[in-house]
Amino acid sequence: MGVEKIVLKPGSGRSPKHGEMVVAHYVGRFPNGGKEFDSSRTRNKPLTFIIGIGSVIKGWDEGIMEMQLGELALLKVSSDYGYGDEGRAPMVPPNSDLEFEVELLQVGEDRVTSGSQCVII
C-alpha cells in the first residue's frame, strides 16, 4: 500500500519541496479508529523537520510532499512505510500499519495565516 492520502480539509497554499523545512501538527493512531499512540496536539507543540531526507518515516516524506499549506489530511501508512519490522517501542509494535491526521502549518517561510497557531521548535 505505501501511503494513501485522504484530504479532510483542503489547503490553499503551496506544497513542500524536497529539502524544505515543514511544520505540522499530527495525531498518530492505529487503523480503523484504533488507539492513539502519539500526538503533537496533546503536547501543543507542532513538529518541525526537513522533508524528503529521511528524518521522518517514509510515509510522511511521501504523503506530506503531496499536501498543500493549510491542508488537513489522513495519511494511511503501511508498515513498510512506517516503522517496519522494528516498530517503535513501546508505542508501536513491529509490522504495524498506522494512520496519521496531519495538518500542514508551515512550508519554508510560508505559514498558515488563520486557524491553528504555529510554534517552531
C-alpha positions in Angstrom: 0.0 0.0 0.0 2.7 2.5 0.9 0.9 5.7 1.8 -2.6 6.8 0.9 -3.7 10.4 1.5 -7.3 11.4 2.2 -8.0 15.1 2.3 -10.1 16.1 5.3 -9.8 19.9 4.8 -8.3 21.3 1.6 -5.3 23.7 1.8 -4.8 26.8 -0.3 -1.0 27.2 -0.2 1.9 25.5 -2.0 3.2 22.0 -1.5 6.6 21.4 0.2 9.6 20.5 -1.9 12.4 18.1 -1.1 14.8 19.6 1.5 12.4 22.3 2.8 11.5 22.8 6.4 7.9 22.0 7.3 5.9 22.4 10.5 2.9 20.1 11.1 0.5 19.1 13.8 -0.3 15.4 13.9 -2.2 12.7 15.7 -1.0 9.1 15.2 -3.5 6.2 15.6 -3.7 2.5 14.8 -6.1 1.9 11.8 -9.9 1.9 11.8 -10.4 4.2 14.8 -7.7 2.5 16.9 -5.8 3.7 19.9 -3.9 7.0 19.7 -0.2 6.4 20.2 1.3 9.9 19.7 0.1 13.5 19.2 1.7 16.8 18.8 -1.6 18.4 19.6 -1.6 16.9 23.1 1.8 18.5 23.7 0.6 21.7 22.0 3.9 21.7 20.1 3.9 21.0 16.3 6.7 19.0 14.8 9.4 20.8 12.7 11.5 18.8 10.2 13.1 18.8 6.8 11.0 16.9 4.3 12.4 14.3 1.9 15.7 13.5 3.7 14.6 10.5 5.8 14.3 12.4 9.1 10.7 11.1 9.4 9.1 7.9 8.3 8.8 7.3 4.5 5.0 7.6 4.6 5.4 11.1 5.9 8.1 12.1 3.5 5.9 11.0 0.5 2.5 11.9 1.9 3.3 15.4 3.2 5.0 16.4 -0.1 1.6 15.8 -1.7 -0.2 18.1 0.8 -0.8 21.9 0.4 -0.1 24.5 3.1 -3.1 24.6 5.4 -4.4 21.2 4.4 -5.6 18.6 6.9 -5.2 15.1 5.7 -5.4 11.5 6.9 -2.2 9.6 5.9 -2.8 5.8 5.9 0.7 4.3 6.1 1.6 0.7 5.6 4.2 -0.8 8.0 7.0 -0.8 5.4 6.4 3.0 5.0 6.2 3.4 8.8 8.3 1.7 11.4 8.6 -1.6 9.7 10.0 -4.8 11.3 11.4 -3.0 14.3 8.4 -0.9 15.3 8.9 2.0 17.7 8.9 0.6 21.2 7.0 0.9 23.4 4.3 2.7 21.4 4.2 0.9 18.0 4.6 -2.9 17.7 6.6 -4.3 14.7 4.8 -4.5 11.3 2.0 -2.1 12.3 0.0 -0.2 9.7 -0.7 3.3 11.0 -2.9 6.4 10.4 -1.8 10.0 10.9 -4.1 13.0 10.9 -1.7 15.7 9.7 -2.2 19.5 9.4 0.5 21.3 7.4 1.1 24.6 9.2 4.3 25.9 7.5 6.3 25.3 4.4 9.7 27.1 4.3 8.8 30.6 5.3 5.2 30.4 4.3 2.8 29.9 7.2 -0.9 29.3 7.8 -2.3 32.8 8.5 -5.6 31.7 10.2 -6.8 28.8 12.3 -4.1 26.8 14.1 -1.1 28.6 15.6 2.4 27.5 14.6 5.3 27.2 17.1 8.8 26.5 15.7 10.7 24.0 17.8 
